[in-house]
Amino acid sequence: MSRRGRAVAFGLLALLAAAAAATIADRYGARIARGYGPLRPVVVLDSRLPAGREIGPREVGRALATRRVPARFVPPGALVAPAEALGLAPRAALPSGSYLLAAQLGAARRGVARRRRLGGGRRPVEIAVSGAGALLAAGPIASGEKVDVVVTGEPSAAGAARTYVAAPAVPLLALRPGSEEAESGDVAEATLGLTRRQALRLIAAESFARRITLLPRG
């Protein structure tokens, strides 16, 4: 075989080897993806957060980022959108590169200012809600977006279940998927700006109602 022929043959063999390697890598990647499960958005820290300092829009834009990782590696309580951390503060200093968990956050030291911004004597209250899949799929929630909180009771002896608006036009501060231990995968955790009366009404409804749902306004 001539030198040119050998060069062509080696080139073809190299191309075949590269194609085979790419095929093997794709199949391996697909097996890894199937083994680790679907990707989920999580919030990670791009820079260190000090303890007790309220997380404001500046920190959300600079210190927090969203990454998509296999569901198997997502720790319980991981935030799915940076806006969920607005107005809260780390209970302890958090290092760069770590996941941001709900359990790591609490009321900021400037809680009085936070309550004043909510207005009307409202406080952040976390409520378990159903049927929030569409809201979660739509992407990060704009903190303060107004929603109606709708309660559906258990059916009565006549067979009809009462449905009513228990808290109209309340600010939705955060929304994240419920824990994996929940009986229904359709349950989410909503942080709402509620008055004391609204909070007591909804906390009671959690124990007797069949469903508590969020209805976006407008």
C-alpha positions, 0 to 999 in steps of 0.5 A, a space after each residue: 500500500 502506498 504512503 498516501 493509501 496508508 494515511 487515508 486508512 489511518 484517517 478512516 480508522 481514527 474517525 471510526 475510533 472517535 465515533 465509537 468513543 462518542 457512542 460509548 460516552 453517550 450511552 454511559 452518560 444516559 445510564 448515569 442520568 437514568 441512575 441518578 434521576 431527573 435534574 432539579 433546580 437548587 440554590 447554591 452559594 457563589 460567595 460566603 454569607 455571614 450569620 444574621 445578615 438579612 438576604 436582600 436583592 443585592 445578595 440574591 443577585 450576587 451571592 445566590 445562583 441556581 444550578 440543576 443537579 440530579 434529584 438524588 443529590 438534592 438535600 431535603 429542604 434545598 431552595 429552588 429559587 434565590 427569591 425564596 431567601 429574600 428577607 431571611 438570614 442565615 442562622 450561621 455563616 454559610 460557605 461558598 459552594 454549598 447548597 442553601 437549605 430552608 433549615 439554615 435560614 431564619 428571621 433576620 435581625 432587622 425583623 421589625 423592618 421586614 414586618 413594616 415592608 409587608 404592611 398591615 400587620 402581616 407576618 411570613 407564615 409557611 403553609 402546606 398547599 396542594 395543586 401548586 405544580 403549575 406555579 412551580 413549573 412556571 419558574 421562580 416566583 416573584 416575591 410579593 405576588 398576590 394570590 387567593 388562598 382557597 380552602 376545600 373542606 371534607 364532603 358533608 353528609 349531603 355529599 358536597 364539599 364547601 370551597 371558599 376563599 380563606 385569605 384573599 390577595 395575600 403576598 406569596 413570598 416563596 414557594 417550594 416543593 414539599 418534602 419527599 416524605 409527604 403522602 402526595 407529591 402534589 404538596 408544596 410549601 408556601 410562605 405567605 404574608 398573613 395577618 394573625 387572623 388569616 394565619 390562625 384560620 389557615 393553620 386550623 384548616 391544615 388539620 381539617 381541610 381536604 385541600 388548601 390551594 393557591 389561586 393567582 390573581 389577575 
